[in-house]
Amino acid sequence: MNASETSFSDVVEPFVRQFGLSICFHDYSGKLENVTSFKSLFHSFATCAHVKKQCYIMCTNFDMKVTQQHLLQNSEAFFKCCHSGIIECVVPLKIFGAIVGVMFVGQFIWVSEAPISDFLLTDSSTPGDYKLPPKKFREELVPISPENLNDIKEICKTIACRLESILHQAGQISGDVDVKWRIKEFFSKNFLKAPTLNDLSKYIWLSNSRTSHILKRHFDKTFPELINCYKLDRAKNLLAYTSFSVSEIAWQSGFKDPEYLHRIFKKSEGMTPCEYRHSVELIKANPNGI
């Protein structure tokens, strides 16, 4: 266990112990697995396991499609309530403004007569229309009401900030290659904004010619080639860790249309986006290659 992983655990485990809540993470980028042992896709609560056993497809669709879409459109912490009335606080984890993962904190049950408002709901989860799990499972859920909603969200956001700091520190490069880190920082922040070489030059306080030379020396690529690399990495992460369509992924990755993504992807990876997604799914299903 490295120092980053220890720090990550030190942030999360006291919160879990003191408040009786469960925290799990979805890794949208492959970055979280290097700094944490918290790799569970599901909460440890028996309630969630019971609900998923009864309606796995509905649960998966809500987590992997509806919630992910909401995150990419809003990128701020929010509460979601599933068709069984189980509530979670969903908090994105970001590096340079880009979502690299998400933290789910829960699980709660609504104990107020006031209607639920501003929650992300499934199509079937309207107030008073939940198919609640049996009482023996509901008893392990943590009560939540309008009075403590904001407190819980702010605590969760504070934890997320600590974790983001750990992620940021784990990726930093210091010393004589600090300019390389600054370049990576620039591209991570701006690759979806159609930046220019001049924008990068100003960011690292160098001339355009000097900047181009450094790009070639450190990355062996031109400015446009690096932009496409970051867009491709974004597309590959979304293909591997989400269920979005190729058209949606093209838009979310900064490509002008799916056909252009297809051409660039094929040239770079030797396969189409769909073939890449299928290859990742095979690896996940058979990680030991047996």
KEVONU-744698 format. One record per residue (C-alpha): z, y, x. Coordinates in Angstrom, 1 decimal. Layout:
residues N
pz=Z py=Y px=X;
...
//
This chain:
residues 290
pz=0.0 py=0.0 px=0.0;
pz=-1.0 py=3.3 px=1.5;
pz=0.8 py=6.7 px=1.3;
pz=-1.5 py=7.9 px=-1.5;
pz=-0.8 py=4.9 px=-3.6;
pz=2.9 py=5.2 px=-3.0;
pz=2.9 py=8.8 px=-4.1;
pz=0.8 py=7.9 px=-7.2;
pz=3.4 py=5.3 px=-8.2;
pz=6.3 py=7.6 px=-7.4;
pz=4.9 py=10.1 px=-10.0;
pz=4.2 py=7.6 px=-12.8;
pz=7.0 py=5.0 px=-12.6;
pz=10.0 py=7.4 px=-13.2;
pz=8.2 py=8.8 px=-16.3;
pz=7.6 py=5.3 px=-17.6;
pz=11.2 py=4.2 px=-17.0;
pz=12.9 py=7.3 px=-18.4;
pz=10.8 py=7.8 px=-21.6;
pz=10.0 py=4.2 px=-22.5;
pz=6.3 py=5.0 px=-22.6;
pz=3.4 py=3.2 px=-21.2;
pz=0.7 py=4.7 px=-19.0;
pz=-2.7 py=3.2 px=-18.2;
pz=-5.9 py=4.5 px=-16.6;
pz=-9.6 py=4.2 px=-17.1;
pz=-11.5 py=4.8 px=-13.8;
pz=-14.8 py=6.6 px=-14.5;
pz=-15.7 py=7.0 px=-10.8;
pz=-14.2 py=4.2 px=-8.7;
pz=-11.9 py=6.8 px=-7.0;
pz=-8.7 py=5.9 px=-8.7;
pz=-8.6 py=2.3 px=-7.4;
pz=-8.2 py=3.6 px=-3.9;
pz=-5.0 py=5.5 px=-4.6;
pz=-3.1 py=3.6 px=-7.3;
pz=-2.0 py=0.1 px=-8.3;
pz=-2.1 py=1.1 px=-12.0;
pz=-5.4 py=-0.5 px=-12.9;
pz=-4.7 py=-1.8 px=-16.3;
pz=-7.3 py=-1.0 px=-19.0;
pz=-4.7 py=-1.6 px=-21.8;
pz=-1.1 py=-0.7 px=-22.5;
pz=1.6 py=-3.2 px=-22.0;
pz=2.9 py=-2.8 px=-25.6;
pz=2.7 py=-5.9 px=-27.8;
pz=1.6 py=-3.6 px=-30.7;
pz=-1.7 py=-2.7 px=-28.9;
pz=-2.3 py=-6.3 px=-28.0;
pz=-1.7 py=-7.4 px=-31.7;
pz=-4.1 py=-4.7 px=-33.0;
pz=-6.8 py=-5.5 px=-30.5;
pz=-6.5 py=-9.2 px=-31.3;
pz=-7.2 py=-8.4 px=-35.0;
pz=-10.1 py=-5.9 px=-34.5;
pz=-11.2 py=-5.9 px=-30.9;
pz=-14.7 py=-4.4 px=-31.5;
pz=-13.3 py=-1.5 px=-33.5;
pz=-10.7 py=-0.7 px=-30.8;
pz=-13.2 py=-1.0 px=-28.0;
pz=-15.7 py=1.2 px=-29.7;
pz=-13.1 py=3.9 px=-30.3;
pz=-11.9 py=3.8 px=-26.6;
pz=-15.2 py=3.3 px=-24.8;
pz=-17.5 py=5.4 px=-27.0;
pz=-15.8 py=7.9 px=-29.3;
pz=-13.0 py=8.9 px=-26.8;
pz=-15.3 py=9.1 px=-23.8;
pz=-17.8 py=11.3 px=-25.7;
pz=-14.9 py=13.6 px=-26.8;
pz=-13.7 py=13.8 px=-23.2;
pz=-17.1 py=14.8 px=-21.8;
pz=-17.5 py=17.4 px=-24.4;
pz=-14.0 py=18.9 px=-24.2;
pz=-12.4 py=17.8 px=-20.9;
pz=-8.9 py=18.8 px=-22.0;
pz=-5.9 py=16.8 px=-23.0;
pz=-5.7 py=15.7 px=-26.6;
pz=-4.1 py=13.1 px=-29.0;
pz=-6.0 py=10.3 px=-30.5;
pz=-5.0 py=8.1 px=-33.5;
pz=-6.6 py=4.7 px=-34.0;
pz=-7.3 py=2.9 px=-37.3;
pz=-3.8 py=1.3 px=-37.1;
pz=-2.0 py=4.6 px=-36.8;
pz=-1.2 py=4.2 px=-33.1;
pz=-1.2 py=7.5 px=-31.3;
pz=-1.9 py=8.2 px=-27.6;
pz=-2.1 py=11.3 px=-25.5;
pz=-5.4 py=11.3 px=-23.6;
pz=-5.4 py=13.3 px=-20.4;
pz=-8.5 py=13.6 px=-18.1;
pz=-8.1 py=13.5 px=-14.3;
pz=-10.4 py=15.8 px=-12.5;
pz=-11.6 py=16.5 px=-8.9;
pz=-13.3 py=19.9 px=-8.5;
pz=-13.6 py=20.1 px=-12.3;
pz=-15.4 py=16.7 px=-12.7;
pz=-13.7 py=14.0 px=-14.7;
pz=-13.0 py=11.0 px=-12.4;
pz=-10.7 py=9.1 px=-14.7;
pz=-8.5 py=9.4 px=-17.7;
pz=-4.8 py=8.7 px=-18.3;
pz=-3.6 py=7.3 px=-21.6;
pz=0.1 py=7.9 px=-22.4;
pz=1.7 py=6.2 px=-25.4;
pz=2.2 py=4.7 px=-27.6;
pz=3.4 py=6.8 px=-30.5;
pz=3.8 py=6.5 px=-34.2;
pz=3.7 py=9.5 px=-36.6;
pz=7.1 py=10.0 px=-38.4;
pz=6.5 py=13.2 px=-40.2;
pz=5.4 py=13.8 px=-43.7;
pz=3.2 py=16.6 px=-42.4;
pz=-0.5 py=15.6 px=-42.1;
pz=-2.0 py=14.8 px=-38.8;
pz=-4.1 py=17.7 px=-37.5;
pz=-6.3 py=18.2 px=-34.4;
pz=-6.2 py=14.5 px=-33.5;
pz=-9.2 py=12.5 px=-32.5;
pz=-9.6 py=9.9 px=-35.3;
pz=-11.7 py=6.9 px=-35.9;
pz=-14.0 py=7.0 px=-38.9;
pz=-11.5 py=5.0 px=-40.9;
pz=-8.3 py=6.7 px=-39.7;
pz=-7.5 py=9.3 px=-42.3;
pz=-3.9 py=10.3 px=-43.0;
pz=-2.3 py=7.8 px=-45.3;
pz=-5.1 py=5.3 px=-44.9;
pz=-3.9 py=3.4 px=-41.8;
pz=-3.6 py=-0.4 px=-41.6;
pz=-0.3 py=-0.4 px=-39.8;
pz=0.7 py=-3.4 px=-37.7;
pz=3.8 py=-5.5 px=-38.8;
pz=7.2 py=-3.9 px=-38.6;
pz=8.3 py=-6.0 px=-35.6;
pz=5.4 py=-4.4 px=-33.6;
pz=5.9 py=-0.9 px=-34.9;
pz=9.5 py=-0.8 px=-33.7;
pz=8.4 py=-0.5 px=-30.1;
pz=6.3 py=2.6 px=-30.7;
pz=7.8 py=6.0 px=-29.8;
pz=8.3 py=8.4 px=-32.8;
pz=6.2 py=11.6 px=-32.6;
pz=6.1 py=14.6 px=-34.9;
pz=4.8 py=18.2 px=-35.0;
pz=8.0 py=19.4 px=-33.3;
pz=7.4 py=17.5 px=-30.0;
pz=3.6 py=17.3 px=-29.8;
pz=3.3 py=20.2 px=-27.5;
pz=6.1 py=19.1 px=-25.2;
pz=4.6 py=15.7 px=-24.8;
pz=1.2 py=17.1 px=-24.1;
pz=2.5 py=19.6 px=-21.5;
pz=4.5 py=16.9 px=-19.7;
pz=1.4 py=14.6 px=-19.6;
pz=-0.7 py=17.5 px=-18.2;
pz=1.9 py=18.1 px=-15.5;
pz=1.8 py=14.5 px=-14.5;
pz=-2.0 py=14.7 px=-14.4;
pz=-1.9 py=17.7 px=-12.1;
pz=0.3 py=15.8 px=-9.7;
pz=-2.0 py=12.9 px=-9.7;
pz=-5.1 py=15.1 px=-9.2;
pz=-3.4 py=16.6 px=-6.2;
pz=-3.0 py=13.2 px=-4.7;
pz=-6.6 py=12.3 px=-5.4;
pz=-7.7 py=15.6 px=-3.8;
pz=-5.6 py=15.0 px=-0.7;
pz=-6.8 py=11.5 px=-0.3;
pz=-10.4 py=12.7 px=-0.1;
pz=-10.0 py=15.6 px=2.2;
pz=-11.5 py=15.7 px=5.7;
pz=-9.8 py=17.9 px=8.3;
pz=-10.4 py=19.1 px=11.8;
pz=-13.8 py=19.7 px=13.4;
pz=-15.6 py=18.3 px=10.4;
pz=-14.0 py=20.7 px=7.9;
pz=-17.4 py=22.2 px=7.1;
pz=-18.6 py=18.7 px=5.9;
pz=-15.7 py=18.6 px=3.5;
pz=-16.5 py=22.1 px=2.3;
pz=-20.1 py=21.1 px=1.7;
pz=-18.9 py=18.0 px=-0.3;
pz=-16.6 py=20.3 px=-2.3;
pz=-19.5 py=22.6 px=-3.1;
pz=-21.8 py=19.9 px=-4.3;
pz=-19.0 py=18.2 px=-6.3;
pz=-18.3 py=21.5 px=-8.1;
pz=-21.9 py=22.7 px=-8.6;
pz=-24.4 py=19.9 px=-8.6;
pz=-24.8 py=20.2 px=-12.4;
pz=-25.4 py=23.9 px=-12.3;
pz=-28.7 py=24.0 px=-10.4;
pz=-27.4 py=25.6 px=-7.2;
pz=-29.6 py=26.9 px=-4.4;
pz=-29.4 py=26.5 px=-0.7;
pz=-28.5 py=30.2 px=-0.6;
pz=-25.5 py=29.5 px=-2.8;
pz=-24.3 py=26.9 px=-0.4;
pz=-24.8 py=29.1 px=2.6;
pz=-22.7 py=31.8 px=1.1;
pz=-20.0 py=29.2 px=0.2;
pz=-19.6 py=28.0 px=3.8;
pz=-20.3 py=31.5 px=5.4;
pz=-23.4 py=30.4 px=7.3;
pz=-27.1 py=31.3 px=7.3;
pz=-29.6 py=29.3 px=5.4;
pz=-31.2 py=27.9 px=8.5;
pz=-27.9 py=26.9 px=10.0;
pz=-26.8 py=25.4 px=6.7;
pz=-30.0 py=23.3 px=6.6;
pz=-29.4 py=22.1 px=10.1;
pz=-25.8 py=21.0 px=9.3;
pz=-27.0 py=19.2 px=6.2;
pz=-29.5 py=17.3 px=8.3;
pz=-26.9 py=16.5 px=11.0;
pz=-24.0 py=15.5 px=8.8;
pz=-25.9 py=13.9 px=5.9;
pz=-29.4 py=13.3 px=7.2;
pz=-30.8 py=14.9 px=4.0;
pz=-32.3 py=18.1 px=2.8;
pz=-30.6 py=20.3 px=0.1;
pz=-32.7 py=19.0 px=-2.8;
pz=-32.1 py=15.4 px=-1.6;
pz=-28.4 py=15.9 px=-1.6;
pz=-28.5 py=17.4 px=-5.1;
pz=-30.3 py=14.3 px=-6.3;
pz=-27.7 py=12.1 px=-4.5;
pz=-24.9 py=13.7 px=-6.4;
pz=-26.7 py=13.4 px=-9.7;
pz=-27.5 py=9.7 px=-9.0;
pz=-23.8 py=9.1 px=-8.1;
pz=-22.8 py=10.6 px=-11.4;
pz=-25.4 py=8.5 px=-13.3;
pz=-24.3 py=5.3 px=-11.5;
pz=-20.6 py=6.0 px=-12.4;
pz=-21.5 py=6.6 px=-16.0;
pz=-23.7 py=3.5 px=-16.1;
pz=-20.9 py=1.4 px=-14.6;
pz=-17.8 py=2.8 px=-16.4;
pz=-19.1 py=3.9 px=-19.8;
pz=-21.2 py=2.6 px=-22.6;
pz=-23.3 py=5.8 px=-23.0;
pz=-27.1 py=5.4 px=-23.5;
pz=-29.4 py=6.1 px=-20.6;
pz=-30.7 py=9.2 px=-22.4;
pz=-27.1 py=10.5 px=-22.7;
pz=-26.4 py=9.7 px=-19.1;
pz=-29.5 py=11.5 px=-17.9;
pz=-28.3 py=14.6 px=-19.7;
pz=-24.7 py=14.3 px=-18.4;
pz=-26.0 py=13.8 px=-14.9;
pz=-28.2 py=16.9 px=-14.7;
pz=-31.6 py=15.2 px=-15.0;
pz=-34.1 py=16.9 px=-17.2;
pz=-35.1 py=13.8 px=-19.1;
pz=-34.5 py=10.0 px=-19.1;
pz=-37.9 py=9.3 px=-17.6;
pz=-37.1 py=11.5 px=-14.5;
pz=-33.8 py=9.7 px=-14.1;
pz=-35.7 py=6.4 px=-14.3;
pz=-38.1 py=7.4 px=-11.6;
pz=-35.5 py=8.8 px=-9.2;
pz=-33.2 py=5.8 px=-9.8;
pz=-36.0 py=3.3 px=-9.2;
pz=-37.0 py=5.0 px=-6.0;
pz=-33.4 py=5.2 px=-4.7;
pz=-31.9 py=2.0 px=-5.9;
pz=-34.8 py=-0.3 px=-6.2;
pz=-34.0 py=-1.0 px=-9.9;
pz=-33.9 py=0.7 px=-13.2;
pz=-30.7 py=2.2 px=-14.7;
pz=-30.5 py=-0.6 px=-17.2;
pz=-30.9 py=-3.2 px=-14.5;
pz=-28.2 py=-1.5 px=-12.5;
pz=-25.8 py=-1.5 px=-15.4;
pz=-26.5 py=-5.2 px=-16.0;
pz=-25.8 py=-6.0 px=-12.3;
pz=-22.5 py=-4.2 px=-12.5;
pz=-21.5 py=-6.0 px=-15.6;
pz=-22.3 py=-9.4 px=-13.9;
pz=-20.1 py=-8.4 px=-11.0;
pz=-17.2 py=-7.4 px=-13.3;
pz=-17.5 py=-10.7 px=-15.2;
pz=-17.5 py=-12.7 px=-12.0;
pz=-15.8 py=-10.6 px=-9.3;
pz=-15.2 py=-13.6 px=-6.9;
pz=-18.9 py=-14.6 px=-7.1;
pz=-18.0 py=-18.1 px=-8.3;
//
